[in-house]
Amino acid sequence: SAVISQKPSRDICQRGTSLTIQCQVDSQVTMMFWYRQQPGQSLTLIATANQGSEATYESGFVIDKFPISRPNLTFSTLTVSNMSPEDSSIYLCSFGENPNQPQHFGDGTRLSIL
Amino acid sequence: EDKVVQSPLSLVVHEGDTVTLNCSYEVTNFRSLLWYKQEKKAPTFLFMLTSSGIEKKSGRLSSILDKKELFSILNITATQTGDSAIYLCAVYDLIQGAQKLVFGQGTRLTINP
């Protein structure tokens, strides 16, 4: 199956700043997703990144805080804006063509905000 | 509200033991159930189950789904220290045409030598 890579692997940021996480798949995929995993918690879907249109956000997540780009079928970015310590989490991207196939995840970005 | 519940949340066993991890679910429009292993950051795919009663097996790991009782189990036999990880259960739900993967809390498995 396709290989997905994510960067940066980790970062330590100052509060109030923004960080953009990149996710690259080595072949074209229809669906890409962004998740957050807070310390000691499970994965929560932030949004579905749609190619050529605006991302679809889950309840509790807004575009101003987590703007997402999906310029083509192999690449997506997630920006965490105006960061606060509560944003300290692992952020994960994934891809999955449909519910009959598993989602595969990138290596994740461990983000710490001071 | 969609719900995926795993038990136990934490489990510590000795190398060589057999473990059974549980996952129950309540979702609007079930499509499939998946198991993942998370050792550091990235969850790695183990199994995808869509039909009841058909066991999926990979080496010492196996899993089965019961769609009537809405649960799945993941078995690991002859455990090794390398099996130590968080095991995540997730269910594909189809809501208004959009596919969503809903995760359980995970079971943290520790294998002591």
Chai-1 contact restraints between the chains, C-beta under 6 A:
chainA,res_idxA,chainB,res_idxB,connection_type,confidence,min_distance_angstrom,max_distance_angstrom,comment,restraint_id
A,S42,B,F103,contact,1.0,0.0,6.0,A-B,restraint_1
A,S42,B,Q105,contact,1.0,0.0,6.0,A-B,restraint_2
A,S42,B,G106,contact,1.0,0.0,6.0,A-B,restraint_3
A,L43,B,F103,contact,1.0,0.0,6.0,A-B,restraint_4
A,I90,B,K41,contact,1.0,0.0,6.0,A-B,restraint_5
A,P99,B,R31,contact,1.0,0.0,6.0,A-B,restraint_6
A,P99,B,S32,contact,1.0,0.0,6.0,A-B,restraint_7
A,P99,B,Y92,contact,1.0,0.0,6.0,A-B,restraint_8
A,P99,B,Q99,contact,1.0,0.0,6.0,A-B,restraint_9
A,P102,B,L34,contact,1.0,0.0,6.0,A-B,restraint_10
A,P102,B,F45,contact,1.0,0.0,6.0,A-B,restraint_11
A,P102,B,M48,contact,1.0,0.0,6.0,A-B,restraint_12
A,Q103,B,L101,contact,1.0,0.0,6.0,A-B,restraint_13
A,F105,B,A42,contact,1.0,0.0,6.0,A-B,restraint_14
A,F105,B,P43,contact,1.0,0.0,6.0,A-B,restraint_15
A,D107,B,K41,contact,1.0,0.0,6.0,A-B,restraint_16
A,D107,B,A42,contact,1.0,0.0,6.0,A-B,restraint_17
A,G108,B,K41,contact,1.0,0.0,6.0,A-B,restraint_18
A,G108,B,A42,contact,1.0,0.0,6.0,A-B,restraint_19
